[in-house]
Amino acid sequence: MKTLFKGGTIYDGTGARPYTGDVLIEDDRILKVGKNLRSKADKVIDLKGKQICPGLIDAHSHNDFFYDYEDAEKYYKPFIEQGITTQITGNCSFSPFGIDPDTPFRDKVGGGLFDAKAPCSFAEFKKRAEGNLFVNMVPLIGQGSVRAGMTGYDPAPYTPEQIEKELAHVREAMEGGAFGGSLGFMYEPDRYAQKDEIYAFAREIAKYDGIVTIHPRACSIVSADYPLITRKSHLEMGLDEAVEIMHETGCRMEYSHLIFTGQRSWKLLDKMLTTFYRERMKGNPIAFDNYAFHYGASVITVVFPEWYAQLSKEEAAKPANRKKLEMTILMYRKVLGIDWDDMVVAYISDEHPEYEGKTIPQCAAEEGLDNLDMYLKLVDLSDRAGSIYLGKYYNADIVRRLMNDELSVFMTDAWVEEKGLQNIAAFQTFPQFFLLAMKDGIPIQKVVRKMTGLTADRYQIPERGYLKPGYKADITVIDLDHMKVNEDKPDFRPEGIEYVYVNGQPVLEEGKYVGGKSGEVVLKPKK
């Protein structure tokens, strides 16, 4: 079947100036791109006043954990409604494959964040995913999941024999078409990996010219993962570790979600960018991705000290320990530059939905408590497992500078939550990028390139990211004049996304979701 997209403004993914023209697709391929195409088509879509782009690529996703859920569609629909056709998955050290299916540690594979229904080999993942994907997936293998499948959360350093077993999983994935691997040093069990294991993992990826993505140990000026007193900020030290891994192993490196958590971290923007560009000047392949909004998902215990959690109720109630707790949390907040009203409750428990969507001060005012007592109550009610959205990841100037930066590509790093307040990034990120670009005078062709061709180039994704004859017919049509988001309603369905085609099949038409499992596992070509 031939479909002709007629008379739209073409943003082809190269960053070139747009022009008015047509795009003809046949089945799952782009047939022609140009002005005034005279080709016959089974279906003609008038795009006057609208913009046509390659299908948008989400550079950092975790949606590979939901493909085999019975209600899988709900996890992908909001991303399609943003215009996303392809997601790079397996980030932050987590993937649902690279694991022996009989592992006794199945519950550890997702690091407590995700539930892998059927952990398996990469070959089995491809088989199970075939015909069951709503978007395309570009898979990475997560070191943390491999490690969890082998030894759970055991912090013991790996022996050479264990490292070799880990590498066998990596080889199986890379030879099967994975695009690289991921590290996540804030999470169990990847935080326990020693240098010999980390370097072996990254070297194995580099053998296949794969990319390594890294969730660093720190995304703020200080953290719990480095000594309190250090020569550099912890944020800089996290990037230095990524650079060291790249130097030692020769891998291509993607620094995941460049954020500056807490107001005191914001001043580090120039230092961080200086490090990236210093490495690029040396010819080292490192770059980063970023969000559109100023906050992100976190845990209720973000400023809750571990020493206090270990106390008995009797010990915790003693005035001296209570005062020490108060001062410790105050120090955390002051050092980071985070206020109580930067914490918005996402989920506490099924029994307490009344707190969702409210800041700590709002909850405290309703219950006649001070902020600290309210916070401690929420920690207790959630059994230390509650989730929040934490503000001050960015400010408007940082987002604008990162959007303009030549090394940035765009991503969501979000997923649909089973319960509680949804993460706005899962629903509105890419439309927000378009709106910010129009507000700040950033050329739309530059934004589209970061969402398409530049991301495809960075990850070496074949036949996607550009409107070119012979490429896969992943198409996103937008209407910039009617683009709309709603930051007060996180799960708001954005307006201005008109058509989305995945491998030539419509999954959104005239702004309405129509669905369909036309996605596929994209495989890295062998050289």
Solvent accessible surface area in square Angstrom, and as a share of the most:
residue,aa,sasa,rsa
1,M,127,0.57
2,K,66,0.28
3,T,6,0.04
4,L,8,0.04
5,F,1,0.00
6,K,65,0.28
7,G,25,0.24
8,G,1,0.01
9,T,38,0.22
10,I,1,0.01
11,Y,17,0.07
12,D,32,0.17
13,G,2,0.02
14,T,56,0.33
15,G,30,0.29
16,A,55,0.43
17,R,198,0.72
18,P,43,0.27
19,Y,70,0.26
20,T,89,0.52
21,G,3,0.03
22,D,3,0.02
23,V,0,0.00
24,L,1,0.00
25,I,2,0.01
26,E,61,0.27
27,D,81,0.42
28,D,49,0.25
29,R,81,0.30
30,I,2,0.01
31,L,65,0.32
32,K,93,0.39
33,V,35,0.20
34,G,15,0.14
35,K,134,0.57
36,N,103,0.53
37,L,27,0.14
38,R,215,0.79
39,S,26,0.17
40,K,181,0.77
41,A,31,0.24
42,D,102,0.53
43,K,65,0.27
44,V,91,0.52
45,I,9,0.05
46,D,103,0.54
47,L,0,0.00
48,K,168,0.71
49,G,51,0.49
50,K,46,0.20
51,Q,19,0.09
52,I,1,0.01
53,C,0,0.00
54,P,2,0.01
55,G,3,0.02
56,L,0,0.00
57,I,1,0.01
58,D,0,0.00
59,A,0,0.00
60,H,1,0.00
61,S,0,0.00
62,H,4,0.02
63,N,0,0.00
64,D,0,0.00
65,F,2,0.01
66,F,13,0.06
67,Y,8,0.03
68,D,40,0.21
69,Y,27,0.10
70,E,189,0.85
71,D,67,0.35
72,A,9,0.07
73,E,69,0.31
74,K,77,0.33
75,Y,0,0.00
76,Y,1,0.00
77,K,70,0.30
78,P,10,0.07
79,F,0,0.00
80,I,0,0.00
81,E,10,0.04
82,Q,0,0.00
83,G,0,0.00
84,I,0,0.00
85,T,0,0.00
86,T,1,0.00
87,Q,0,0.00
88,I,0,0.00
89,T,0,0.00
90,G,0,0.00
91,N,0,0.00
92,C,5,0.03
93,S,0,0.00
94,F,1,0.00
95,S,0,0.00
96,P,6,0.04
97,F,0,0.00
98,G,0,0.00
99,I,3,0.01
100,D,54,0.28
101,P,105,0.66
102,D,120,0.62
103,T,14,0.08
104,P,110,0.69
105,F,65,0.27
106,R,98,0.36
107,D,95,0.49
108,K,56,0.24
109,V,0,0.00
110,G,1,0.01
111,G,16,0.16
112,G,68,0.66
113,L,74,0.37
114,F,14,0.06
115,D,58,0.30
116,A,2,0.02
117,K,101,0.43
118,A,34,0.26
119,P,8,0.05
120,C,6,0.03
121,S,38,0.25
122,F,1,0.00
123,A,56,0.44
124,E,67,0.30
125,F,0,0.00
126,K,52,0.22
127,K,149,0.63
128,R,84,0.31
129,A,0,0.00
130,E,136,0.61
131,G,50,0.48
132,N,58,0.30
133,L,1,0.00
134,F,10,0.04
135,V,0,0.00
136,N,0,0.00
137,M,0,0.00
138,V,0,0.00
139,P,0,0.00
140,L,0,0.00
141,I,0,0.00
142,G,0,0.00
143,Q,0,0.00
144,G,0,0.00
145,S,0,0.00
146,V,1,0.00
147,R,0,0.00
148,A,0,0.00
149,G,8,0.08
150,M,29,0.13
151,T,28,0.16
152,G,0,0.00
153,Y,58,0.22
154,D,66,0.34
155,P,80,0.50
156,A,50,0.39
157,P,85,0.53
158,Y,16,0.06
159,T,62,0.36
160,P,107,0.67
161,E,127,0.57
162,Q,54,0.24
163,I,17,0.09
164,E,87,0.39
165,K,99,0.42
166,E,0,0.00
167,L,18,0.09
168,A,49,0.38
169,H,24,0.11
170,V,0,0.00
171,R,68,0.25
172,E,61,0.27
173,A,0,0.00
174,M,9,0.04
175,E,88,0.39
176,G,21,0.20
177,G,4,0.03
178,A,0,0.00
179,F,0,0.00
180,G,0,0.00
181,G,0,0.00
182,S,0,0.00
183,L,0,0.00
184,G,0,0.00
185,F,0,0.00
186,M,57,0.25
187,Y,56,0.21
188,E,60,0.27
189,P,1,0.00
190,D,0,0.00
191,R,86,0.32
192,Y,51,0.19
193,A,4,0.03
194,Q,84,0.37
195,K,120,0.51
196,D,86,0.45
197,E,0,0.00
198,I,4,0.02
199,Y,27,0.10
200,A,18,0.14
201,F,0,0.00
202,A,0,0.00
203,R,105,0.38
204,E,6,0.03
205,I,0,0.00
206,A,27,0.21
207,K,145,0.62
208,Y,62,0.24
209,D,46,0.24
210,G,0,0.00
211,I,3,0.01
212,V,0,0.00
213,T,1,0.01
214,I,0,0.00
215,H,13,0.06
216,P,1,0.01
217,R,37,0.13
218,A,0,0.00
219,C,8,0.05
220,S,11,0.07
221,I,16,0.08
222,V,29,0.17
223,S,29,0.19
224,A,104,0.80
225,D,42,0.22
226,Y,38,0.14
227,P,93,0.58
228,L,104,0.52
229,I,151,0.77
230,T,43,0.25
231,R,216,0.79
232,K,66,0.28
233,S,18,0.12
234,H,1,0.01
235,L,0,0.00
236,E,25,0.11
237,M,48,0.21
238,G,0,0.00
239,L,1,0.01
240,D,47,0.24
241,E,34,0.15
242,A,0,0.00
243,V,11,0.07
244,E,62,0.28
245,I,2,0.01
246,M,6,0.03
247,H,95,0.43
248,E,88,0.40
249,T,16,0.09
250,G,60,0.57
251,C,1,0.01
252,R,37,0.13
253,M,4,0.02
254,E,0,0.00
255,Y,1,0.00
256,S,0,0.00
257,H,4,0.02
258,L,0,0.00
259,I,12,0.06
260,F,0,0.00
261,T,16,0.09
262,G,0,0.00
263,Q,92,0.41
264,R,99,0.36
265,S,0,0.00
266,W,50,0.17
267,K,134,0.57
268,L,8,0.04
269,L,7,0.03
270,D,79,0.41
271,K,116,0.49
272,M,0,0.00
273,L,16,0.08
274,T,83,0.48
275,T,16,0.09
276,F,0,0.00
277,Y,79,0.30
278,R,107,0.39
279,E,3,0.01
280,R,101,0.37
281,M,170,0.76
282,K,127,0.54
283,G,64,0.61
284,N,33,0.17
285,P,56,0.35
286,I,1,0.01
287,A,2,0.02
288,F,0,0.00
289,D,1,0.00
290,N,0,0.00
291,Y,22,0.08
292,A,1,0.01
293,F,7,0.03
294,H,76,0.34
295,Y,59,0.23
296,G,3,0.03
297,A,47,0.36
298,S,23,0.15
299,V,78,0.45
300,I,0,0.00
301,T,30,0.17
302,V,48,0.28
303,V,0,0.00
304,F,23,0.10
305,P,3,0.02
306,E,98,0.44
307,W,74,0.26
308,Y,31,0.12
309,A,30,0.24
310,Q,125,0.55
311,L,54,0.27
312,S,56,0.36
313,K,175,0.74
314,E,126,0.57
315,E,66,0.29
316,A,17,0.13
317,A,79,0.61
318,K,97,0.41
319,P,114,0.72
320,A,79,0.62
321,N,29,0.15
322,R,75,0.27
323,K,113,0.48
324,K,108,0.46
325,L,0,0.00
326,E,69,0.31
327,M,97,0.43
328,T,21,0.12
329,I,2,0.01
330,L,63,0.32
331,M,76,0.34
332,Y,71,0.27
333,R,34,0.12
334,K,130,0.55
335,V,33,0.19
336,L,19,0.09
337,G,16,0.15
338,I,3,0.01
339,D,67,0.34
340,W,22,0.08
341,D,82,0.43
342,D,21,0.11
343,M,0,0.00
344,V,41,0.23
345,V,0,0.00
346,A,5,0.04
347,Y,54,0.21
348,I,5,0.03
349,S,19,0.12
350,D,85,0.44
351,E,129,0.58
352,H,48,0.21
353,P,79,0.50
354,E,85,0.38
355,Y,9,0.03
356,E,50,0.22
357,G,38,0.36
358,K,54,0.23
359,T,22,0.13
360,I,0,0.00
361,P,40,0.25
362,Q,93,0.42
363,C,0,0.00
364,A,4,0.03
365,A,84,0.65
366,E,114,0.51
367,E,67,0.30
368,G,69,0.67
369,L,67,0.33
370,D,82,0.43
371,N,47,0.24
372,L,19,0.09
373,D,47,0.24
374,M,0,0.00
375,Y,0,0.00
376,L,28,0.14
377,K,74,0.31
378,L,0,0.00
379,V,4,0.03
380,D,107,0.55
381,L,56,0.28
382,S,8,0.05
383,D,118,0.61
384,R,101,0.37
385,A,81,0.63
386,G,1,0.01
387,S,39,0.25
388,I,0,0.00
389,Y,8,0.03
390,L,3,0.01
391,G,12,0.12
392,K,41,0.17
393,Y,16,0.06
394,Y,3,0.01
395,N,43,0.22
396,A,58,0.45
397,D,63,0.33
398,I,4,0.02
399,V,3,0.02
400,R,83,0.30
401,R,96,0.35
402,L,0,0.00
403,M,0,0.00
404,N,59,0.30
405,D,20,0.10
406,E,115,0.52
407,L,8,0.04
408,S,0,0.00
409,V,0,0.00
410,F,0,0.00
411,M,0,0.00
412,T,0,0.00
413,D,20,0.11
414,A,0,0.00
415,W,38,0.13
416,V,11,0.07
417,E,50,0.22
418,E,106,0.48
419,K,109,0.46
420,G,26,0.25
421,L,45,0.22
422,Q,32,0.14
423,N,10,0.05
424,I,2,0.01
425,A,7,0.05
426,A,0,0.00
427,F,24,0.10
428,Q,0,0.00
429,T,1,0.00
430,F,0,0.00
431,P,0,0.00
432,Q,15,0.07
433,F,0,0.00
434,F,0,0.00
435,L,46,0.23
436,L,31,0.16
437,A,0,0.00
438,M,80,0.36
439,K,159,0.67
440,D,45,0.23
441,G,63,0.61
442,I,6,0.03
443,P,66,0.41
444,I,21,0.11
445,Q,36,0.16
446,K,49,0.21
447,V,0,0.00
448,V,1,0.00
449,R,59,0.21
450,K,5,0.02
451,M,0,0.00
452,T,0,0.00
453,G,0,0.00
454,L,36,0.18
455,T,0,0.00
456,A,2,0.02
457,D,72,0.38
458,R,33,0.12
459,Y,1,0.00
460,Q,54,0.24
461,I,10,0.05
462,P,39,0.24
463,E,70,0.31
464,R,10,0.04
465,G,5,0.04
466,Y,23,0.09
467,L,7,0.03
468,K,83,0.35
469,P,84,0.53
470,G,43,0.41
471,Y,52,0.20
472,K,24,0.10
473,A,0,0.00
474,D,7,0.03
475,I,0,0.00
476,T,0,0.00
477,V,0,0.00
478,I,0,0.00
479,D,12,0.06
480,L,20,0.10
481,D,118,0.61
482,H,122,0.55
483,M,15,0.07
484,K,100,0.42
485,V,25,0.15
486,N,48,0.25
487,E,103,0.46
488,D,138,0.71
489,K,102,0.43
490,P,21,0.13
491,D,65,0.34
492,F,35,0.14
493,R,91,0.33
494,P,9,0.05
495,E,82,0.37
496,G,6,0.06
497,I,8,0.04
498,E,31,0.14
499,Y,21,0.08
500,V,0,0.00
501,Y,3,0.01
502,V,0,0.00
503,N,13,0.06
504,G,9,0.09
505,Q,95,0.42
506,P,41,0.26
507,V,0,0.00
508,L,1,0.01
509,E,42,0.19
510,E,125,0.56
511,G,26,0.25
512,K,140,0.59
513,Y,39,0.15
514,V,80,0.46
515,G,10,0.10
516,G,36,0.34
517,K,109,0.46
518,S,22,0.14
519,G,8,0.08
520,E,61,0.27
521,V,24,0.14
522,V,5,0.03
523,L,75,0.37
524,K,18,0.08
525,P,74,0.47
526,K,162,0.69
527,K,196,0.83
